[in-house]
Amino acid sequence: MEKLLNEQVASQISQTFAQMKEPVQILFFGSRDNCEYCADTRQLLEEVAAMDDKLGLSIYDLQDNADIAQKFNVVRTPAIVIAARDDAQVTDLGIQYSGIPAGHEFGTLINDILLVSGRDSGLSAEAREFLKNLDKPLHLQVFVTPSCPHCPRAVLLAHQMAMENPAMIRAEGVEATEFPELADQFNVRGVPQTVINAGSGTVVGAVPEKNLLAEIMQAVN
């Protein structure tokens, strides 16, 4: 089977992974029902996971492993969950991606791994304080396309926020062209577009942390 990542790219990623601190578990959810990008997504994750000892990969099927999919709030495929791993303990941090992380979104996958490995969101004190004390569920869906250079920044910000309070926050990057019905449901006309709690709030563009935070505050209150 031909590799998806050439040697040059693989070498760059290996160097990047040298800064990893703590182990990371990648969970892949596929489906045997007409999932066009499942095979490629799985192969891509297998190639990435093989690059560093701190990376683990679990392969699941949405139907056969319905209980695990439910535990990690996975409802569409291909889906990727980037979780923290400590010995045998895998901790869900609310970090998800729906679709194949192709084009610019491949960078999102790599940055998510580094983010989770560092175990620190890197957000401002104000953002951390608000998110940690959140007592209502928050679902962030960031719609992206592989050709959008600003999209990875928006997805990463949502993922940083989920890390602060995974019990309440779930952040999902969504490849808009793979899930057009979902994109239509939320009237996505440009990317990145962050949909807060199924439309209670919306942010278009890769905005600074304080802008997204303000919109979230408004949406949950």
TANOR-V454560 format. One record per helix or strand of 2 or more residues. SS is the DSSP state (A for helix, B for strand). FROM is the first residue (numbers start at 1). TO is the last residue. Records with the same first field share a line. If there is no record, write none. Layout:
BEGIN
SS: FROM-TO + FROM-TO
END
This chain:
BEGIN
A: 7-17 + 38-49 + 66-71 + 105-118 + 125-132 + 151-164 + 180-185 + 197-199 + 209-220
B: 24-30 + 55-61 + 79-86 + 89-91 + 95-98 + 138-144 + 169-175 + 193-196 + 201-204
END
